[in-house]
Amino acid sequence: MKSIFHARLINDPFYDPVLFIRFLYKNRVILFDLGDISSLPAKEILKISHVFVSHTHMDHFIGFDILLRILLGREKKLYIYGPKDFLKNIEGKLSGYTWNLVSEYVTDFRIIATEIQKDKIIKKEYPCNKKFIPLRETYSYFNEIIIKEPNFYIKTVILDHKIPCLGFSLIENFHVNINKQKLKELDLPVGPWLNRFKNEIYKDKNSDREFCVTWEEKGMVTKKEKISFQKLLKEIAIISPGQKITYITDIVGNEQNINKVVEFAKNSDILFIESTFLDKDKELAIKKSHLTAKQAGMIARMAKAKKIVVFHFSPRYYENPDELKKEAMAEFNK
């Protein structure tokens, strides 16, 4: 199965957390956390549509300024999510700059920020050409599903880091591959129309409508009309379970947090999870409100994750980073 989501940490495990998730076949990226993103080229930053911030400690939020700088003056909406007091943090960032010239911009760049609390969700919109003065607040009840699109949704969980800290899961509804041999038998070419076909499957795979296949030959657009959508679905589509990517960082390793994360991350294909300290330093982990590598491995095993990726290492292990990985994997593979 070729996943439509490619997830990678953009910094080494000792540096700021940022999970970069690219959409295959689309010029789109989402981020889990917003630490230093200076290693990303501008062309990748311009693809960012949504950012999900676990909490606003500096190493998880300092990238906001770079993101703002690159997107400024663009025709774009940036959707950004964070925990309690997030709107205050966004407004603090925006108020640190002088915006006397932005009213002259002909583009419409705006930030749509959402603050997630245990009992409610608060949303504000900040238009650039209005000097980022926010439009009125809107409220809704807390729902763990914070965005929902035809082919995937994103869930959040509120965890404890001595402050509210969010974990995130990206969950693909199902995955669609194309049977190339069947495509050939139907005398249909590979082309952009297949992405349109996949999108239609995500929207409504039970539709009985007809589907128009189009492609280009010698500069001319060729159409093959009146192909049954259900026939195409049966003949060329291979539907399989979707991918689940979970991101957990900066939490107290207590029973309540661990139980919540195990349930939240259940059956993840990839679990990105902090492993800040070794088990021998667990007292320090408790004091700093972080997980040990052993706890990270245990959580991944209990959640039945298929793969674990550990990160957010304490600099005290800079000379021996493999110790953290080995401890986590030893517990995961029990």
Stockholm file with secondary structure:
# STOCKHOLM 1.0

chainA/1-334         MKSIFHARLINDPFYDPVLFIRFLYKNRVILFDLGDISSLPAKEILKISHVFVSHTHMDHFIGFDILLRILLGREKKLYIYGPKDFLKNIEGKLSGYTWNLVSEYVTDFRIIATEIQKDKIIKKEYPCNKKFIPLRETYSYFNEIIIKEPNFYIKTVILDHKIPCLGFSLIENFHVNINKQKLKELDLPVGPWLNRFKNEIYKDKNSDREFCVTWEEKGMVTKKEKISFQKLLKEIAIISPGQKITYITDIVGNEQNINKVVEFAKNSDILFIESTFLDKDKELAIKKSHLTAKQAGMIARMAKAKKIVVFHFSPRYYENPDELKKEAMAEFNK
#=GR chainA/1-334 SS CCCSEEEEESSCTTSCCCEEEEETTSSCEEEECCSCCTTSCHHHHTTEEEEECSCCSHHHHTTHHHHHHHHTTSSEEEEEEESTTHHHHHHHHHTTSCCTTGGGCCSCEEEEEEEECSSCEEEEEEEGGGTTCCCCCEEECCCSEEEEETTEEEEEEEEESSSEEEEEEEEESEEEEECHHHHHHTTCCCSTHHHHHHHHHHHCTTCCCEEEEEEEETTEEEEEEEEEHHHHHHHHEEEEECCEEEEECSCCCSHHHHHHHHHHTTTCSEEEEECCBCGGGHHHHHHHTCCBHHHHHHHHHHTTCSCEEEECCCGGGTTCHHHHHHHHHHHHTC
#=GC SS_cons         CCCSEEEEESSCTTSCCCEEEEETTSSCEEEECCSCCTTSCHHHHTTEEEEECSCCSHHHHTTHHHHHHHHTTSSEEEEEEESTTHHHHHHHHHTTSCCTTGGGCCSCEEEEEEEECSSCEEEEEEEGGGTTCCCCCEEECCCSEEEEETTEEEEEEEEESSSEEEEEEEEESEEEEECHHHHHHTTCCCSTHHHHHHHHHHHCTTCCCEEEEEEEETTEEEEEEEEEHHHHHHHHEEEEECCEEEEECSCCCSHHHHHHHHHHTTTCSEEEEECCBCGGGHHHHHHHTCCBHHHHHHHHHHTTCSCEEEECCCGGGTTCHHHHHHHHHHHHTC
//
